[in-house]
Amino acid sequence: MRSIGWAVRVILSIAVFLAGGCNTPATLTTPQRATVDVVHPRRGEIAKIIDLPGDVVGFYEAALHSKVTGYLKTISVDKGDSVKAGQVLAEIEVPELQSNLVRSQASLEIERITYDRLKKVQQSDSRLISQQDVDMAYAKYREAQAAVATLQTMFGYTKIIAPFDGVITGRFADPGALIRAGGGDLGVDETSGLISPGATEGAGGHREGGGPILTLADIDKLRIYTYVPEASYPFIHFGTPATLRFDEFPNRVFKGTVARYASSLDLATRTMLTEIDIDNPKRIIYPRSYAHVTIELVRHPNALSVPASAIHGSGDSARMLIVNDGRLVEVPVNTGISSGAYVEVTSGLSAQSLVVATYSNTLTSGQQVVCRIQNGDMQATSSSVQSSD
């Protein structure tokens, strides 16, 4: 019995020993590495541009009013007609003005005769006519001359004459309509022609007075009015290049340059009126069209740039993530101009750096990552890409 008990104890001891020998350490799990897209900074030109809406207006625009009151005698043009500078467009009949001119001319003749006679008598015998009487007669003669000149000038206003070459864009009266002297209730501004109710009563027009007879625009050359935001106006200069697109011509791009700017901001919008001139010799673009304006504010050659998504912040507080020896490193950089898709980096980065294409707060400096290098449409995956920044 003793031998049997001893054998049992030996077997139990061996079992405990074997159980202890199989007790291996727990397996260590390796943390999974994040996969990030990386790019090399690109070297080349970068331009800062701005896209703005624009309003097209004629290079010259005028609302032609009458300076005298009368009846429209003739009008030789209509909407869409081309006219030349100096061409008579309409004529107003003012009967009382004609009769007043004839009366003034008669009075002028009387004053001339009176002055001539008194002067001859005074020259023959100064005792008969004093010099003062001669001077008074001469003054009345000159006064009559001025009265005739005034009426002749007013008579010239009965003709409406084109001030420049252009196209008739509006006609608001027909022959026989009463045309009242005046103006001021039509203003042609950068966005629209504001026409008074009295001028838009159909062909009869002018029943309430003061409206224009015709409107005229020079469309062989056009102005595009656009409004540059406060942050961009320091880049606006004479000759700054601009491109224009119109919905009516989807496959065409029109070139122009900044011709003038206000040098002052609008208090309500904090924008600066800027004008771009374009030639329109075929007259395919009409005033009041809507333009899509792209202005190239500044261009830097041989610039180092990265995708805009790679940068967090701007200016001297910007930072980005790069990959060095398979680990993320957050580096501060200084940024320059932006083209929208890319941002110029002026310091803190080399052309050989591997930049994380999209900055994310979920990525931390020192984290091990798997790099996926983006090169156009081609991608290469590597877990041991190194960068010496």
FIMIVO-603472 format. One record per residue (C-alpha): residue number from 1; residue in one letter; x, y, z. Coordinates in nm, 3 decimals. Each point is the difference from the previous one (the first is absolute). Layout:
num;residuo;px;py;pz
NUM;A;X;Y;Z
...
This chain:
num;residuo;px;py;pz
1;M;0.000;0.000;0.000
2;R;0.287;0.231;0.074
3;S;0.142;-0.060;-0.345
4;I;-0.334;0.083;-0.160
5;G;-0.028;0.331;0.194
6;W;0.352;0.095;-0.091
7;A;-0.071;-0.067;-0.368
8;V;-0.309;0.222;0.009
9;R;0.198;0.285;0.155
10;V;0.268;-0.030;-0.269
11;I;-0.260;0.010;-0.276
12;L;-0.166;0.309;0.150
13;S;0.337;0.174;0.032
14;I;0.082;-0.066;-0.367
15;A;-0.343;0.132;-0.106
16;V;0.051;0.324;0.196
17;F;0.349;0.036;-0.147
18;L;-0.126;-0.045;-0.354
19;A;-0.285;0.244;0.058
20;G;0.246;0.262;0.121
21;G;0.227;-0.049;-0.300
22;C;-0.288;0.075;-0.248
23;N;-0.081;0.330;0.164
24;T;0.147;0.227;-0.280
25;P;-0.022;0.382;0.006
26;A;-0.309;0.162;-0.165
27;T;0.043;0.094;-0.364
28;L;0.062;0.386;-0.056
29;T;-0.234;0.160;-0.258
30;T;0.163;0.250;-0.239
31;P;-0.216;0.317;-0.041
32;Q;-0.137;0.044;-0.356
33;R;0.162;0.282;-0.200
34;A;-0.215;0.267;-0.166
35;T;0.031;0.040;-0.375
36;V;0.049;0.359;-0.117
37;D;0.024;0.156;-0.345
38;V;0.319;0.200;-0.045
39;V;0.124;0.231;-0.276
40;H;0.322;0.172;-0.091
41;P;-0.021;0.380;-0.010
42;R;-0.006;0.123;-0.356
43;R;0.226;0.269;-0.141
44;G;-0.139;0.241;-0.259
45;E;-0.218;0.304;-0.061
46;I;-0.293;0.077;0.227
47;A;-0.254;0.276;-0.050
48;K;-0.250;0.154;0.238
49;I;-0.329;0.055;-0.181
50;I;-0.342;0.123;0.098
51;D;-0.335;-0.077;-0.164
52;L;-0.259;0.277;0.004
53;P;-0.328;0.088;-0.172
54;G;0.011;0.284;-0.251
55;D;-0.243;0.238;-0.171
56;V;0.050;0.099;-0.364
57;V;-0.064;0.360;-0.107
58;G;0.077;0.194;-0.314
59;F;0.327;0.186;-0.004
60;Y;-0.207;0.318;-0.039
61;E;-0.369;0.022;0.083
62;A;-0.228;0.302;-0.025
63;A;-0.365;0.085;0.049
64;L;-0.091;0.265;-0.257
65;H;-0.241;0.260;0.140
66;S;-0.141;0.316;-0.150
67;K;0.111;0.336;0.133
68;V;-0.305;0.174;-0.149
69;T;-0.373;-0.069;0.024
70;G;-0.184;-0.072;-0.323
71;Y;-0.151;-0.264;-0.223
72;L;0.206;-0.279;-0.148
73;K;0.012;0.084;-0.369
74;T;0.215;-0.285;-0.131
75;I;0.193;-0.294;0.139
76;S;0.220;-0.193;-0.243
77;V;0.123;-0.292;0.211
78;D;-0.139;-0.286;0.202
79;K;0.126;-0.264;0.240
80;G;0.300;-0.193;-0.132
81;D;0.101;0.258;-0.262
82;S;0.367;0.089;-0.031
83;V;0.076;0.372;-0.002
84;K;0.304;0.222;-0.050
85;A;0.118;0.289;0.213
86;G;-0.160;0.326;-0.119
87;Q;-0.294;-0.173;-0.168
88;V;-0.338;0.172;0.044
89;L;-0.226;-0.252;0.172
90;A;-0.313;0.202;0.066
91;E;-0.138;0.352;-0.041
92;I;-0.237;0.189;0.227
93;E;-0.235;0.267;-0.128
94;V;-0.026;0.312;0.219
95;P;-0.200;0.267;-0.191
96;E;0.021;0.268;0.271
97;L;0.378;-0.037;0.010
98;Q;0.021;0.078;-0.371
99;S;-0.218;0.309;0.036
100;N;0.202;0.121;0.300
101;L;0.318;-0.038;-0.203
102;V;-0.145;0.211;-0.286
103;R;-0.109;0.269;0.250
104;S;0.344;0.009;0.161
105;Q;0.170;0.027;-0.337
106;A;-0.222;0.299;-0.084
107;S;0.083;0.166;0.334
108;L;0.368;-0.060;-0.071
109;E;-0.028;0.177;-0.332
110;I;-0.170;0.300;0.164
111;E;0.269;0.027;0.265
112;R;0.273;-0.028;-0.262
113;I;-0.149;0.279;-0.210
114;T;-0.048;0.221;0.306
115;Y;0.357;-0.048;0.112
116;D;0.144;0.067;-0.349
117;R;-0.198;0.325;-0.042
118;L;0.088;0.137;0.342
119;K;0.365;-0.083;-0.053
120;K;0.012;0.179;-0.338
121;V;-0.171;0.308;0.141
122;Q;0.229;0.006;0.301
123;Q;0.305;-0.029;-0.224
124;S;-0.120;0.286;-0.224
125;D;-0.088;0.236;0.285
126;S;0.064;-0.109;0.356
127;R;-0.217;0.285;0.128
128;L;-0.317;-0.164;-0.135
129;I;0.040;-0.350;0.151
130;S;0.187;-0.073;0.319
131;Q;0.242;-0.292;0.025
132;Q;-0.217;-0.147;0.274
133;D;-0.296;-0.029;-0.237
134;V;0.220;-0.179;-0.253
135;D;0.125;-0.240;0.266
136;M;-0.351;-0.077;0.116
137;A;-0.109;-0.072;-0.357
138;Y;0.297;-0.233;-0.045
139;A;-0.084;-0.187;0.323
140;K;-0.361;-0.053;-0.116
141;Y;0.131;-0.123;-0.334
142;R;0.222;-0.256;0.171
143;E;-0.287;-0.106;0.223
144;A;-0.216;-0.064;-0.305
145;Q;0.282;-0.205;-0.152
146;A;0.013;-0.218;0.311
147;A;-0.378;-0.053;-0.006
148;V;0.014;-0.118;-0.361
149;A;0.293;-0.233;0.076
150;T;-0.192;-0.152;0.291
151;L;-0.304;-0.072;-0.212
152;Q;0.215;-0.140;-0.280
153;T;0.161;-0.234;0.251
154;M;-0.339;-0.107;0.131
155;F;-0.118;-0.053;-0.356
156;G;0.297;-0.235;-0.050
157;Y;-0.129;-0.208;0.290
158;T;-0.305;-0.093;-0.206
159;K;0.221;-0.259;-0.170
160;I;0.100;-0.313;0.193
161;I;0.351;-0.090;-0.117
162;A;0.197;-0.318;0.070
163;P;0.294;0.083;0.231
164;F;0.200;-0.309;-0.105
165;D;-0.010;-0.306;-0.224
166;G;-0.223;-0.270;0.139
167;V;-0.328;-0.189;-0.002
168;I;-0.344;0.127;0.095
169;T;-0.106;-0.206;0.301
170;G;-0.330;0.173;0.075
171;R;-0.261;0.221;-0.170
172;F;-0.271;0.160;0.210
173;A;-0.194;0.240;-0.225
174;D;-0.158;0.017;-0.344
175;P;-0.069;0.300;-0.228
176;G;-0.266;0.229;0.142
177;A;0.079;-0.075;0.363
178;L;0.039;0.296;0.232
179;I;0.361;0.011;0.111
180;R;0.062;0.190;0.321
181;A;0.336;0.150;0.078
182;G;0.189;-0.154;0.284
183;G;0.157;-0.324;0.115
184;G;0.114;-0.169;0.312
185;D;-0.252;-0.281;0.016
186;L;0.213;-0.237;-0.200
187;G;0.333;-0.101;0.147
188;V;0.231;-0.241;-0.178
189;D;0.215;-0.165;0.264
190;E;0.223;-0.306;0.009
191;T;-0.284;-0.248;0.038
192;S;-0.309;0.127;-0.178
193;G;-0.177;0.280;-0.182
194;L;-0.252;0.150;0.240
195;I;-0.275;0.150;-0.212
196;S;-0.277;0.217;0.139
197;P;-0.366;-0.104;-0.034
198;G;-0.054;0.304;-0.221
199;A;0.257;-0.130;-0.245
200;T;-0.145;-0.350;-0.025
201;E;-0.358;0.076;-0.096
202;G;0.047;-0.167;-0.334
203;A;0.063;0.176;-0.324
204;G;-0.187;0.310;0.116
205;G;0.224;0.063;0.300
206;H;0.067;0.332;0.171
207;R;-0.356;0.054;0.118
208;E;0.141;0.044;0.348
209;G;0.309;0.172;-0.133
210;G;0.370;-0.001;0.052
211;G;0.088;-0.340;-0.143
212;P;0.259;-0.069;-0.269
213;I;-0.079;-0.019;-0.367
214;L;0.272;-0.256;-0.076
215;T;0.272;-0.195;0.177
216;L;0.331;-0.070;-0.171
217;A;0.292;-0.232;0.080
218;D;0.343;-0.061;-0.149
219;I;0.033;-0.380;-0.002
220;D;0.306;-0.039;-0.223
221;K;0.189;0.009;0.328
222;L;-0.149;-0.101;0.333
223;R;0.061;0.060;0.367
224;I;-0.049;-0.284;0.247
225;Y;-0.076;0.126;0.349
226;T;0.097;-0.231;0.284
227;Y;0.047;0.049;0.372
228;V;0.322;-0.123;0.162
229;P;-0.018;-0.099;0.370
230;E;0.203;0.185;0.259
231;A;0.250;-0.285;0.045
232;S;0.091;0.001;-0.370
233;Y;0.008;0.368;-0.099
234;P;0.374;0.047;0.084
235;F;0.078;-0.232;-0.294
236;I;-0.199;0.207;-0.253
237;H;0.213;0.208;-0.238
238;F;-0.032;0.146;-0.347
239;G;0.052;-0.278;-0.250
240;T;-0.080;-0.286;0.239
241;P;-0.109;-0.286;-0.232
242;A;-0.357;-0.125;0.006
243;T;-0.203;-0.259;-0.186
244;L;-0.374;0.016;-0.058
245;R;-0.254;-0.269;-0.075
246;F;-0.362;0.037;-0.098
247;D;-0.275;-0.258;0.030
248;E;-0.108;0.092;-0.352
249;F;0.340;-0.108;-0.136
250;P;0.099;-0.304;0.210
251;N;0.297;-0.097;-0.219
252;R;0.160;0.343;-0.024
253;V;0.235;0.188;0.229
254;F;0.041;0.376;-0.035
255;K;0.323;0.168;0.107
256;G;0.023;0.340;0.163
257;T;0.198;0.207;0.247
258;V;-0.085;0.228;0.289
259;A;-0.039;0.345;-0.153
260;R;-0.104;0.204;0.303
261;Y;-0.107;-0.040;0.362
262;A;-0.162;0.224;0.258
263;S;0.288;0.010;0.254
264;S;-0.268;0.008;0.267
265;L;-0.227;-0.257;0.162
266;D;-0.376;0.011;0.020
267;L;-0.096;0.042;0.365
268;A;-0.300;-0.231;-0.027
269;T;0.172;-0.294;-0.171
270;R;0.372;0.062;0.070
271;T;0.074;-0.062;-0.367
272;M;0.180;0.205;-0.263
273;L;-0.151;0.072;-0.340
274;T;0.237;-0.130;-0.267
275;E;-0.041;0.036;-0.377
276;I;0.128;-0.238;-0.265
277;D;-0.004;0.104;-0.367
278;I;-0.051;-0.246;-0.284
279;D;-0.030;0.057;-0.374
280;N;-0.328;-0.101;-0.161
281;P;0.046;0.077;-0.371
282;K;-0.265;-0.251;-0.114
283;R;-0.245;0.124;0.263
284;I;-0.079;-0.350;0.119
285;I;-0.010;0.100;0.369
286;Y;-0.275;0.237;0.107
287;P;-0.015;0.244;0.290
288;R;-0.169;-0.127;0.317
289;S;0.136;-0.352;-0.059
290;Y;0.124;-0.201;0.298
291;A;0.371;-0.087;-0.006
292;H;0.204;-0.252;0.197
293;V;0.321;0.189;0.076
294;T;0.328;-0.164;0.099
295;I;0.275;0.241;0.102
296;E;0.359;-0.118;0.041
297;L;0.112;0.196;0.302
298;V;0.363;-0.117;0.023
299;R;0.224;-0.274;-0.146
300;H;0.313;-0.148;0.161
301;P;0.242;-0.199;-0.219
302;N;0.201;-0.294;0.135
303;A;-0.211;-0.026;0.314
304;L;-0.017;-0.300;0.233
305;S;-0.363;-0.096;0.053
306;V;-0.208;-0.274;0.161
307;P;-0.370;-0.091;-0.013
308;A;-0.214;0.239;0.201
309;S;-0.141;-0.296;0.194
310;A;0.347;-0.077;0.137
311;I;0.027;0.324;0.195
312;H;-0.162;0.088;0.331
313;G;-0.013;0.372;0.069
314;S;0.153;0.276;-0.213
315;G;0.283;0.251;-0.015
316;D;0.269;-0.045;0.264
317;S;-0.228;-0.217;0.219
318;A;-0.050;-0.274;-0.259
319;R;0.115;-0.355;0.058
320;M;-0.010;-0.332;-0.180
321;L;0.085;-0.367;0.049
322;I;0.293;-0.166;-0.175
323;V;0.127;-0.358;0.013
324;N;0.355;-0.059;0.121
325;D;0.133;-0.356;0.054
326;G;-0.353;-0.139;-0.011
327;R;-0.126;0.234;0.273
328;L;-0.208;0.317;-0.013
329;V;0.165;0.329;0.086
330;E;-0.196;0.326;0.034
331;V;0.201;0.295;-0.134
332;P;-0.074;0.374;0.004
333;V;0.013;0.174;-0.339
334;N;-0.057;0.344;-0.148
335;T;-0.247;0.028;-0.285
336;G;-0.026;0.244;-0.288
337;I;-0.267;0.036;-0.266
338;S;-0.268;-0.255;-0.075
339;S;-0.141;-0.109;-0.334
340;G;-0.291;-0.171;0.167
341;A;0.115;-0.358;-0.052
342;Y;0.363;0.064;0.097
343;V;0.171;0.223;0.256
344;E;0.348;0.143;-0.028
345;V;0.240;-0.094;0.282
346;T;0.270;0.263;0.047
347;S;0.197;-0.165;0.284
348;G;0.011;-0.308;0.219
349;L;-0.019;-0.258;-0.278
350;S;0.235;-0.154;-0.256
351;A;-0.079;-0.140;-0.343
352;Q;0.098;-0.352;0.121
353;S;-0.247;-0.006;0.288
354;L;-0.285;-0.249;0.007
355;V;-0.309;0.199;0.091
356;V;-0.321;-0.155;0.127
357;A;-0.251;0.099;-0.266
358;T;-0.284;0.069;0.245
359;Y;0.065;0.141;0.346
360;S;-0.209;-0.173;0.267
361;N;-0.025;0.045;0.374
362;T;-0.029;-0.378;0.033
363;L;0.364;-0.031;-0.105
364;T;0.260;0.077;0.266
365;S;0.366;0.083;-0.018
366;G;0.216;-0.311;0.056
367;Q;-0.264;-0.240;-0.121
368;Q;0.120;-0.282;-0.225
369;V;-0.174;-0.002;-0.335
370;V;-0.010;-0.180;-0.331
371;C;0.057;0.244;-0.286
372;R;-0.188;-0.002;-0.325
373;I;0.189;0.228;-0.236
374;Q;-0.222;0.190;-0.241
375;N;0.150;0.081;-0.339
376;G;-0.272;0.110;-0.232
377;D;-0.219;-0.305;-0.066
378;M;0.273;-0.243;0.114
379;Q;0.031;-0.107;0.362
380;A;0.273;-0.200;0.173
381;T;-0.038;-0.148;0.349
382;S;0.295;-0.027;0.236
383;S;0.040;-0.054;0.373
384;S;0.359;0.113;0.021
385;V;0.006;0.326;-0.198
386;Q;0.251;0.241;0.148
387;S;0.028;0.375;-0.028
388;S;0.293;0.213;0.100
389;D;-0.147;0.340;0.067
